């Protein structure tokens, strides 16, 4: 049986660029990087685990209160995301909490981050918006507490 969620993961094209984005713009902390630890991921066991034969993987684990995000860069890389929408089957996202969504939105804009829209009000106390990471992966941020949880 499943007892809890361990982490979420995104495949990225440039792990250094993504670590910079998630740490320096979003405020996550780098906990572990396989390359910096001198660990090489690849070969028959990794091929079997991932189903991506002949690739090597570099992984970085980032943390923020309440969660861990794993970033994986495959070499050689697979297909990039092109013009994907939140409504596309298989599209996933991670949602972050903030106490000041407008300040966060302004920070994203000042760093040239692609945003779907300005913060939107759901119910008077809850604000929400989506934006994209450097690879076009959707991310969400919310201020307040929606009634769904």
C-alpha positions in Angstrom: 0.0 0.0 0.0 1.0 3.6 -0.6 1.6 5.4 2.7 2.6 9.0 1.5 3.9 11.0 -1.4 7.7 11.0 -1.5 8.5 13.6 -4.2 7.4 15.0 -7.5 9.8 15.0 -10.5 10.3 17.0 -13.7 12.5 16.1 -16.7 14.5 19.2 -17.7 16.8 20.1 -20.6 19.5 21.9 -18.5 19.6 21.0 -14.9 21.9 23.9 -13.9 19.5 26.4 -15.5 16.6 24.7 -13.8 18.3 24.6 -10.4 19.0 28.3 -10.7 15.4 29.0 -11.5 13.9 26.9 -8.7 16.4 28.1 -6.1 17.0 31.7 -7.0 13.5 32.7 -8.2 11.2 30.3 -6.4 13.3 30.0 -3.2 13.8 26.2 -3.0 17.0 24.7 -1.6 19.3 22.3 -3.4 19.7 19.3 -1.2 21.5 16.8 -3.4 22.9 16.7 -6.9 24.2 13.4 -8.3 26.9 15.1 -10.4 28.2 17.2 -7.4 28.3 14.0 -5.4 30.3 12.2 -8.1 27.5 9.7 -8.8 27.1 8.6 -12.4 23.6 7.3 -13.2 23.3 5.1 -16.3 23.8 1.6 -17.5 21.7 -1.6 -17.5 20.0 -1.0 -14.1 19.0 2.6 -14.9 18.0 1.5 -18.4 15.7 -1.1 -16.8 14.3 1.3 -14.2 13.6 4.2 -16.6 12.9 2.3 -19.9 15.2 4.9 -21.5 17.8 2.6 -23.0 21.3 4.1 -23.4 20.7 7.3 -21.4 22.5 8.8 -18.5 20.7 10.8 -15.8 21.7 13.6 -13.6 19.4 14.3 -10.7 19.0 17.2 -8.3 16.7 17.1 -5.3 15.3 20.5 -4.2 13.3 21.1 -1.1 10.9 23.7 0.3 8.7 23.4 3.4 6.4 20.4 2.9 7.9 19.1 -0.3 10.7 17.7 -2.4 11.1 18.2 -6.2 13.4 16.0 -8.2 14.8 17.4 -11.4 16.2 14.9 -13.9 18.3 15.7 -17.0 18.6 12.8 -19.5 21.5 12.5 -21.9 20.6 12.2 -24.7 17.5 14.2 -24.1 14.0 13.3 -25.3 11.4 15.5 -26.9 10.9 19.1 -25.7 7.5 20.4 -24.7 6.1 22.4 -27.6 2.9 24.5 -27.3 1.5 22.3 -24.5 -1.6 23.5 -22.7 -2.9 22.8 -19.2 -5.8 21.0 -20.8 -3.5 18.5 -22.7 -3.8 14.9 -21.4 -0.7 14.1 -19.3 0.1 17.7 -18.4 1.1 17.9 -14.7 2.0 20.7 -12.4 3.1 21.4 -8.9 1.4 24.1 -6.8 3.3 26.3 -4.4 1.9 28.5 -1.6 2.8 32.2 -1.1 1.7 34.9 1.4 2.0 37.6 -1.3 1.0 36.5 -4.8 1.3 40.0 -6.3 4.9 40.4 -5.0 5.6 36.9 -6.4 4.0 37.8 -9.7 6.1 41.0 -10.0 9.3 38.9 -9.3 8.4 36.5 -12.0 7.8 39.3 -14.5 11.1 41.1 -13.5 12.9 37.8 -14.3 11.2 37.3 -17.7 9.3 34.2 -16.6 6.4 33.2 -18.8 3.1 33.6 -16.9 -0.3 32.4 -18.1 -2.1 35.3 -16.5 -1.9 37.9 -13.7 -3.1 36.5 -10.3 -6.8 35.7 -10.4 -9.2 35.9 -7.4 -11.2 32.7 -6.8 -13.4 33.6 -3.8 -12.3 36.9 -2.2 -9.5 35.4 -0.1 -7.9 33.0 -2.5 -5.6 34.1 -5.4 -4.1 31.8 -8.0 -2.0 31.9 -11.1 0.0 29.6 -13.4 3.4 30.2 -14.8 6.1 28.1 -16.6 9.6 27.1 -15.7 12.5 27.4 -18.3 11.4 24.2 -20.1 7.8 25.2 -20.3 6.6 23.0 -17.4 3.5 24.5 -15.8 3.7 25.6 -12.2 1.0 27.1 -10.0 1.1 29.4 -7.0 -1.7 30.1 -4.6 -2.4 32.6 -1.9 -5.0 31.7 0.7 -6.8 28.4 1.3 -9.2 27.2 -1.3 -12.2 25.2 0.1 -11.1 22.0 -1.7 -8.5 20.9 0.9 
